[in-house]
Structure formats: C-alpha cells, structure tokens
Amino acid sequence: MSDPRPVIADIREGRGLTEAGAPLIARGLSDGSVSDAQAGAFAMAVLLRGTGAAGRVALTRAMRDSGDVLRWNLPGPVLDKHSTGGIGDSVSLILAPVLAACGAYVPMISGRGLGHTGGTLDKLEAIEGFRVDLDEAALRKVVGEAGCAIVAANRQLAPADARLYAIRDESGSVESLDLITASILSKKLAAGIEGLVLDVKCGSGAFSRDRASARALAEALVATANDVGCKTTALITDMDQPLADAAGNALEIRAVIAAFQSGQGALFELSLSLAEDCLALAGLAPESARAAFASGKAAEHFARMVAAQGGPRDLLEHPDRYLPRAPVVLPVPAPAAGFVGAIETTALGQSVVRLGGGRLHSADRIDPAVGLAALARIGVPVAAGEPLAFVHAADADGAERAVLAVQAAYRIDLAPPPAEPLIRERITRHG
C-alpha cells in the first residue's frame, strides 16, 4: 500500500490508524511522497477523530524509525527526561549531570524556546563558547567523557516529525493529543534511550493549565512510551509560578549554578525527584541522586559537560566571566502590602519574550542577558514598594514596560493562599 488516502479516510471515519498505515504516513512525510495537502488532511483527521491507543503507538514507532535510531554500547543505562515547558524551568541542566554522576548516560536532545516558554538550548548558548549543534560523533564523544550532553536535534533523527510539526502549525492541529505524544516521543526514542522521565506542567504558566488535561497528556505519553519499549514514568508538576526565581537565559544559568551550590529551592527539589524516578526505572538506587549532590559529583559532571561542549572549565567558580549582564536593571515595586496570592505565569514569560529573551518566530534572535530575577514566590509577605522582582533589560524603555507587565502579573492578597505541592501527581504504567 503506497497511497495515503485510504489511511486518512480510515481515521476520518473513526476506524483509527493501523500498524500498516502508520509507517506509510511516516515514510511519506520523510521522503516527500505524502504531499503537504495530504499531510494536513492526516493531521486534521487525527485532531478530530484520533488514532486510537494502538494507532498512537504505531505512529510513534514509525516516526521514530523514519530516520536514524542511535545505538549505544555503554557501561550504564541510557536515560533521558522531557518537560512540556514552563517558566524558570532549567531542570535538564541539573538532572542530566545528576544521572551521569549516578552511573547513567544521558544523550539529551533538546529544543529552543518558542512562545512564552524558555528553551534549554537557548539557556546553554548564553554560556560563552557553548555549542549545541554537534554531529553524532561529537555527541558520542561528549557522552562518553562527561556522561551527559545536551544538544540540538539533527535532520537524521525522526525526520517525519520535523515535517509533521510544521504541518500541524499550518493546519491548526497543534492541540491533537495523539500528534503531541508521537512528536515528543519519536524524537526522544530515536536517541536510543532505555528509560525516560516526563515532567508534565500544570497551571498558569503551562500549556496544560488544568489538571485533567495534564493528566490526559501524561497518561498518553507514559502508556505509549512503555508500549514502544521504553520504561517511562511522569510527574505532573506545578507551573502556577516560575520554578526558579529567575526567567531568562543567562539568569537561569545563574539559578542553576546557585542550585548546585546551595542544594535548596524548588528547582533543586524537582530536579532531585525526577532524577530519583529516572534512576528507579533503570534499577539504580534513587537515593544516590541526593548523594551525588552532597559529594559534588553532580556539579563536576555539569562542569565536564560544559567544557566538552566548548564552554569554560571554570564556569561554576567564575560565572560572571562567561555570562552576559543586561545594562539596565530595575526593581518591580509591589503596589500594596500583603501576600503574593497568585501569579499569571504566562504573562511573566511573555514579558521576557518582549524584552528580547525569547522568540515568537523561529528566526527571531535572542538577547541572552535579559529577563527577570529575584521573582517573589506565592505566599511570601511583601510591603508596599518592596521589589516583587528585578527586570534585566537592554534599555530603559523596555525595562519600564516590563515593570508594568510584571506588576500586572502579580496578585497581592491580604492573607496567604493555601500551600500547593510542587508535585501534583505521579503517573506510572496505568492510563
């Protein structure tokens, strides 16, 4: 069978996607034999009628196999993590070195920011000299030397997804749970991993703003990945406020360094929880994650990775030498006394984008120095005029606009709100 139209018709009529139909679509996306019109019709049919659970597994496997699938021969398990995106979320930069320090290997293929959420690659490129565009030989070398690498995807891995991703955007089918699942997992599984931990965000700064949609995504990802053969678990975590106290590329690298040095804060705690779950999947001792921090081994692997990917060897000791600083820094005064009651976290991310720290289009250039720092967390008391945050900007006009935007994103109440857990739920094989 080489004609995609019967496959599209089956989905449109509610019969789902078959084991034979999924490879035909994936091959056609990667070699061009499926036209843009047919790809758009496929995406829209999936959005409206779904693939079915078995079809989701078949599509994920076929998209993974549409290009190269890496094979590893290493003395430890090959593991990875994926986040659905948030503000102040630099977990990958901590988790990968922790796993490496515990005897695992992490070839993490990551992405750039688009919209209100930051991108791991953009954060790393704020470090002077750091390179994310490595070929396969260089990736293998860094993973072997440092135990972990964080790199951009190349065109040989899951090429069907690269094409379908663009088609989804153009055809208005981005929200399809089946296509989101296949897109996330095909790229991750093409890296040849044996275990995967997922961080599915929920709240005012997440793509899944409510618990039900976050749970549906987490369950689809976990069930599909396990059925394709990769041990996977997921945490549903809070994104009603930034994870770290900073948002913006160089500022988040500083937050990562602070977490390595202090072993405190929400960024540290979530990184540890995800690392523990990932180690458990691989049969390694979960408690070794915290020991890796206490011994300094995790920070050592981070430093090795930075150096192996072209960055400075002494970043942890001298961050100001290698991370840019914005020329204008302004406080964001609290408009009234009280307690931080709520934060419109997406608005904070959008303010970073408007400062030049993110992109609305893939070709937009980023200013790595700008962003927000010392962000007040929900529940903390504030006096009138006390800083809720500090804006780091390229010029005074941009800084003043950002001050107003950040003020508007914070709600000040007379009493503190009930405390909410950082980890809302754990999703395992069921679903």
C-alpha positions as CSV (number, residue, x, y, z in Angstrom):
1,M,0.0,0.0,0.0
2,S,1.5,3.3,-1.1
3,D,-1.5,5.6,-1.3
4,P,-2.0,7.6,1.9
5,R,-5.6,8.5,1.1
6,P,-7.2,5.2,2.4
7,V,-5.2,5.7,5.7
8,I,-6.6,9.2,6.0
9,A,-10.1,8.0,5.2
10,D,-9.9,5.3,7.9
11,I,-9.0,7.9,10.5
12,R,-11.7,10.3,9.3
13,E,-14.3,7.6,9.5
14,G,-13.3,6.8,13.1
15,R,-11.5,3.5,12.4
16,G,-8.2,4.7,13.7
17,L,-4.6,4.3,12.4
18,T,-3.4,0.8,11.6
19,E,0.0,-0.9,12.0
20,A,0.4,-0.8,8.2
21,G,-0.9,2.8,7.8
22,A,1.5,4.4,10.3
23,P,4.8,3.5,8.5
24,L,3.3,4.6,5.2
25,I,2.5,8.1,6.6
26,A,5.8,8.4,8.4
27,R,7.8,7.3,5.3
28,G,5.8,9.6,3.1
29,L,6.4,12.6,5.5
30,S,10.2,12.0,5.5
31,D,10.7,11.3,1.8
32,G,8.1,13.7,0.4
33,S,5.8,11.2,-1.2
34,V,3.0,12.4,1.1
35,S,2.1,15.9,-0.1
36,D,1.5,18.9,2.1
37,A,-2.2,18.7,1.4
38,Q,-2.3,15.0,2.4
39,A,-0.2,15.7,5.5
40,G,-2.6,18.5,6.5
41,A,-5.6,16.2,5.9
42,F,-4.0,13.5,8.0
43,A,-3.2,15.9,10.9
44,M,-6.7,17.3,10.9
45,A,-8.3,13.9,10.7
46,V,-6.2,12.8,13.8
47,L,-7.2,16.0,15.6
48,L,-10.9,15.4,15.0
49,R,-11.2,11.6,15.3
50,G,-8.0,10.3,16.9
51,T,-5.7,7.4,16.1
52,G,-6.8,5.1,18.9
53,A,-4.3,4.0,21.5
54,A,-2.8,1.3,19.3
55,G,-2.5,3.8,16.4
56,R,-0.7,6.2,18.7
57,V,1.9,3.6,19.5
58,A,2.2,2.6,15.8
59,L,2.6,6.3,14.8
60,T,5.2,6.9,17.5
61,R,7.2,3.8,16.5
62,A,7.0,4.7,12.7
63,M,8.1,8.3,13.3
64,R,11.0,7.1,15.4
65,D,12.1,4.8,12.7
66,S,11.7,7.3,9.9
67,G,15.4,8.2,10.3
68,D,18.4,7.1,12.3
69,V,18.0,5.4,15.7
70,L,21.1,5.7,17.8
71,R,22.5,2.5,19.4
72,W,24.8,2.7,22.4
73,N,27.3,0.4,24.0
74,L,28.0,1.9,27.3
75,P,28.6,0.5,30.8
76,G,25.4,2.0,32.2
77,P,21.8,2.7,31.3
78,V,21.0,5.4,28.7
79,L,18.3,7.7,30.2
80,D,16.6,11.0,29.4
81,K,13.9,13.5,30.6
82,H,11.4,15.6,28.8
83,S,9.4,18.6,30.1
84,T,6.3,20.0,28.5
85,G,7.7,23.6,29.1
86,G,7.4,26.3,31.7
87,I,8.9,29.4,33.1
88,G,12.2,29.3,35.1
89,D,12.4,25.6,34.3
90,S,16.1,24.6,33.9
91,V,15.7,21.1,35.4
92,S,17.5,19.4,32.5
93,L,20.8,21.3,33.3
94,I,20.7,19.8,36.8
95,L,19.1,16.4,36.1
96,A,21.4,15.2,33.3
97,P,24.6,15.7,35.4
98,V,23.0,14.1,38.4
99,L,22.1,11.0,36.4
100,A,25.6,10.9,34.9
101,A,27.1,11.1,38.4
102,C,25.0,8.1,39.4
103,G,26.3,5.9,36.6
104,A,23.8,6.6,33.8
105,Y,24.4,8.2,30.4
106,V,22.2,11.0,29.1
107,P,22.3,12.0,25.4
108,M,19.6,14.7,25.8
109,I,18.2,16.1,22.5
110,S,16.6,19.3,23.4
111,G,14.8,22.3,21.9
112,R,14.7,26.1,21.7
113,G,12.1,28.3,23.2
114,L,9.1,29.4,21.2
115,G,6.3,31.4,22.6
116,H,6.2,32.1,26.4
117,T,8.4,29.1,27.5
118,G,12.1,29.1,27.5
119,G,14.3,26.7,25.6
120,T,17.1,24.6,27.1
121,L,19.4,25.2,24.1
122,D,19.0,29.0,24.3
123,K,19.9,28.9,28.0
124,L,23.1,26.9,27.4
125,E,24.1,29.1,24.5
126,A,24.2,32.0,27.0
127,I,27.4,30.4,28.2
128,E,30.4,31.8,26.3
129,G,31.6,29.2,23.8
130,F,28.9,26.5,24.5
131,R,28.0,24.6,21.3
132,V,24.7,22.6,20.9
133,D,25.0,21.7,17.2
134,L,27.1,18.5,17.5
135,D,27.2,15.7,14.9
136,E,26.8,12.1,16.0
137,A,30.5,11.5,16.5
138,A,30.8,14.6,18.7
139,L,27.7,13.7,20.7
140,R,29.1,10.2,21.4
141,K,32.4,11.7,22.5
142,V,30.8,14.1,24.9
143,V,28.5,11.5,26.4
144,G,31.5,9.2,26.9
145,E,33.6,11.8,28.5
146,A,31.1,13.7,30.7
147,G,28.3,11.1,31.0
148,C,25.8,13.6,29.5
149,A,25.3,16.0,26.6
150,I,22.5,18.4,25.8
151,V,22.3,19.0,22.0
152,A,20.0,20.1,19.2
153,A,18.3,17.5,17.1
154,N,19.9,16.8,13.7
155,R,17.9,16.1,10.5
156,Q,18.7,12.4,10.6
157,L,16.7,11.8,13.8
158,A,12.9,11.4,13.4
159,P,12.7,13.5,10.1
160,A,9.0,12.6,9.8
161,D,8.3,14.6,13.0
162,A,10.1,17.7,11.7
163,R,7.8,17.8,8.7
164,L,4.7,17.0,10.6
165,Y,5.5,19.6,13.3
166,A,5.4,22.3,10.7
167,I,2.3,21.0,9.1
168,R,0.5,20.9,12.4
169,D,1.2,24.5,13.0
170,E,0.0,25.5,9.5
171,S,-3.1,23.3,9.6
172,G,-4.3,24.3,13.1
173,S,-3.9,20.8,14.5
174,V,-1.3,21.5,17.2
175,E,-3.6,20.5,20.0
176,S,-4.0,16.9,19.0
177,L,-3.1,14.6,21.9
178,D,-2.1,11.8,19.6
179,L,0.2,14.0,17.5
180,I,1.7,15.7,20.5
181,T,2.5,12.3,22.0
182,A,4.1,10.9,18.8
183,S,6.1,14.1,18.3
184,I,7.6,14.2,21.8
185,L,8.4,10.5,22.0
186,S,9.6,9.9,18.5
187,K,12.5,12.4,18.9
188,K,13.4,11.1,22.4
189,L,13.2,7.4,21.4
190,A,15.3,8.0,18.3
191,A,18.2,8.8,20.7
192,G,18.3,5.2,21.7
193,I,17.2,5.7,25.4
194,E,16.2,2.9,27.7
195,G,14.3,4.9,30.3
196,L,12.5,8.3,30.3
197,V,11.0,10.5,33.0
198,L,8.5,13.1,32.0
199,D,7.7,16.4,33.7
200,V,4.2,17.4,32.6
201,K,3.5,21.0,33.8
202,C,0.1,22.2,35.0
203,G,-1.0,25.7,35.9
204,S,-1.0,29.3,34.8
205,G,2.4,29.1,33.0
206,A,1.9,25.7,31.4
207,F,0.3,24.7,28.1
208,S,-1.9,22.4,30.1
209,R,-3.5,24.9,32.5
210,D,-5.8,22.4,34.3
211,R,-5.1,19.1,36.0
212,A,-7.4,17.0,33.8
213,S,-5.6,17.9,30.5
214,A,-2.2,17.5,32.1
215,R,-3.2,14.0,33.4
216,A,-4.5,13.0,29.9
217,L,-1.2,14.0,28.3
218,A,0.9,12.3,31.0
219,E,-1.1,9.1,30.7
220,A,-0.9,9.1,26.9
221,L,2.9,9.7,27.0
222,V,3.6,7.0,29.6
223,A,1.4,4.3,28.1
224,T,2.7,4.9,24.6
225,A,6.4,5.1,25.5
226,N,6.1,1.8,27.5
227,D,4.3,0.1,24.7
228,V,7.0,1.1,22.3
229,G,9.5,-0.4,24.7
230,C,10.9,2.4,26.8
231,K,10.4,2.3,30.5
232,T,8.7,5.7,31.4
233,T,7.0,7.5,34.2
234,A,5.7,11.0,34.6
235,L,5.3,13.7,37.3
236,I,2.6,16.3,37.0
237,T,4.1,19.4,38.5
238,D,3.1,22.9,39.5
239,M,3.5,25.8,37.0
240,D,1.3,28.3,38.7
241,Q,4.6,30.1,39.4
242,P,8.1,30.1,37.9
243,L,10.1,27.0,39.0
244,A,13.2,29.1,39.7
245,D,13.4,32.6,40.9
246,A,14.7,33.7,37.5
247,A,13.4,33.7,33.9
248,G,15.7,34.5,31.1
249,N,18.7,32.6,29.6
250,A,21.8,33.8,31.4
251,L,19.8,34.5,34.6
252,E,18.6,30.9,34.6
253,I,22.1,29.6,34.2
254,R,23.0,31.6,37.3
255,A,20.0,30.0,39.1
256,V,21.3,26.5,38.1
257,I,24.7,27.3,39.5
258,A,23.1,28.6,42.7
259,A,21.1,25.3,43.0
260,F,24.3,23.3,42.6
261,Q,26.0,25.3,45.3
262,S,23.1,25.5,47.8
263,G,21.1,22.3,47.3
264,Q,17.9,24.3,48.0
265,G,14.8,25.7,46.3
266,A,12.0,24.3,44.1
267,L,14.3,23.9,41.1
268,F,16.7,21.7,43.1
269,E,13.9,19.7,44.7
270,L,12.1,18.9,41.4
271,S,15.4,18.0,39.7
272,L,16.1,15.5,42.6
273,S,12.6,14.0,42.4
274,L,12.8,13.5,38.6
275,A,16.3,12.1,38.9
276,E,15.2,9.6,41.6
277,D,12.3,8.4,39.5
278,C,14.6,8.0,36.4
279,L,17.2,6.1,38.4
280,A,14.5,3.7,39.7
281,L,13.3,3.0,36.2
282,A,16.9,1.8,35.4
283,G,17.3,-0.3,38.5
284,L,19.7,2.2,40.1
285,A,19.5,3.4,43.7
286,P,17.2,6.5,43.8
287,E,19.0,7.8,47.0
288,S,22.2,8.1,45.0
289,A,20.8,11.3,43.4
290,R,21.0,13.2,46.6
291,A,24.4,11.7,47.5
292,A,25.7,12.9,44.1
293,F,24.8,16.5,45.1
294,A,26.3,16.3,48.5
295,S,29.6,14.8,47.2
296,G,29.9,17.4,44.5
297,K,29.9,14.7,41.8
298,A,26.8,16.2,40.0
299,A,28.4,19.6,39.8
300,E,31.6,18.0,38.5
301,H,29.7,16.3,35.6
302,F,28.0,19.6,34.8
303,A,31.4,21.3,34.5
304,R,32.7,18.4,32.4
305,M,29.7,18.7,30.0
306,V,30.1,22.5,29.7
307,A,33.8,22.1,28.9
308,A,33.3,19.2,26.5
309,Q,30.7,21.3,24.5
310,G,33.1,24.2,24.1
311,G,32.3,26.2,27.2
312,P,34.7,27.3,30.0
313,R,36.0,24.8,32.5
314,D,35.6,27.2,35.5
315,L,32.0,28.4,34.9
316,L,30.9,27.3,38.3
317,E,33.7,29.2,40.0
318,H,33.5,32.3,37.9
319,P,30.1,32.7,36.2
320,D,30.4,36.5,35.8
321,R,33.3,35.9,33.4
322,Y,31.3,34.0,31.0
323,L,27.6,35.0,31.3
324,P,26.4,38.4,29.9
325,R,24.7,41.0,32.1
326,A,22.0,43.4,31.0
327,P,22.9,47.1,31.1
328,V,19.6,48.2,32.8
329,V,18.2,46.6,36.0
330,L,15.0,48.0,37.6
331,P,13.0,46.8,40.6
332,V,9.4,45.9,40.3
333,P,7.7,47.5,43.4
334,A,4.7,45.8,45.0
335,P,1.7,48.0,44.5
336,A,0.4,47.2,48.0
337,A,1.2,45.4,51.2
338,G,0.1,41.8,51.7
339,F,0.9,38.4,50.4
340,V,1.6,37.1,46.9
341,G,-1.7,35.4,46.3
342,A,-1.3,34.3,42.6
343,I,0.9,34.8,39.6
344,E,-0.2,34.9,35.9
345,T,3.0,33.0,35.0
346,T,2.4,33.0,31.2
347,A,2.5,36.8,31.4
348,L,5.9,36.7,33.0
349,G,7.2,34.5,30.2
350,Q,5.7,36.9,27.7
351,S,7.4,39.8,29.3
352,V,10.8,38.0,28.9
353,V,10.0,37.5,25.2
354,R,9.2,41.2,24.8
355,L,12.5,42.1,26.5
356,G,14.2,40.1,23.8
357,G,14.9,37.0,25.8
358,G,12.6,34.7,23.8
359,R,11.2,34.3,20.3
360,L,7.8,34.5,18.7
361,H,9.1,33.1,15.4
362,S,11.8,30.5,14.9
363,A,14.1,33.0,13.2
364,D,14.0,35.6,16.0
365,R,17.3,36.4,17.6
366,I,17.7,36.3,21.4
367,D,19.4,38.6,23.9
368,P,20.8,36.1,26.4
369,A,21.3,38.8,29.1
370,V,17.7,40.0,29.6
371,G,14.9,38.6,31.8
372,L,13.6,38.6,35.4
373,A,15.4,37.8,38.6
374,A,14.6,37.5,42.3
375,L,10.9,36.7,41.5
376,A,8.7,36.6,44.6
377,R,7.0,33.3,45.2
378,I,3.4,32.7,46.0
379,G,2.6,33.0,49.7
380,V,5.5,35.4,50.7
381,P,4.7,38.6,52.5
382,V,5.5,41.9,50.8
383,A,5.5,45.5,51.9
384,A,4.2,48.3,49.6
385,G,7.1,49.3,47.3
386,E,9.1,46.2,48.1
387,P,10.5,44.5,45.0
388,L,8.5,41.7,43.6
389,A,11.3,41.0,41.0
390,F,14.0,42.8,39.2
391,V,13.8,43.4,35.4
392,H,17.1,43.0,33.4
393,A,16.7,44.9,30.1
394,A,18.7,46.1,27.2
395,D,17.3,49.7,27.5
396,A,15.3,51.9,29.9
397,D,12.1,51.9,27.8
398,G,11.9,48.2,27.7
399,A,12.7,47.9,31.4
400,E,9.9,50.3,32.3
401,R,7.3,48.4,30.1
402,A,8.4,45.1,31.7
403,V,8.0,46.6,35.2
404,L,4.3,47.3,34.5
405,A,3.8,43.9,32.9
406,V,5.3,42.1,35.9
407,Q,3.3,44.2,38.4
408,A,0.1,43.2,36.5
409,A,1.0,39.5,36.6
410,Y,1.1,39.5,40.4
411,R,-1.9,39.5,42.7
412,I,-1.4,40.8,46.2
413,D,-3.9,39.4,48.8
414,L,-4.5,40.3,52.5
415,A,-3.9,36.7,53.6
416,P,-1.6,34.0,52.3
417,P,-3.2,31.3,50.0
418,P,-3.2,27.6,50.9
419,A,0.2,26.0,50.1
420,E,0.1,23.8,47.0
421,P,2.5,20.9,46.4
422,L,5.2,21.1,43.8
423,I,4.5,17.6,42.6
424,R,0.8,17.2,42.0
425,E,0.6,13.6,40.8
426,R,2.8,10.7,39.7
427,I,1.7,8.7,36.6
428,T,3.1,5.2,36.1
429,R,2.1,2.4,33.7
430,H,-1.6,2.7,34.2
431,G,-3.7,5.0,32.0
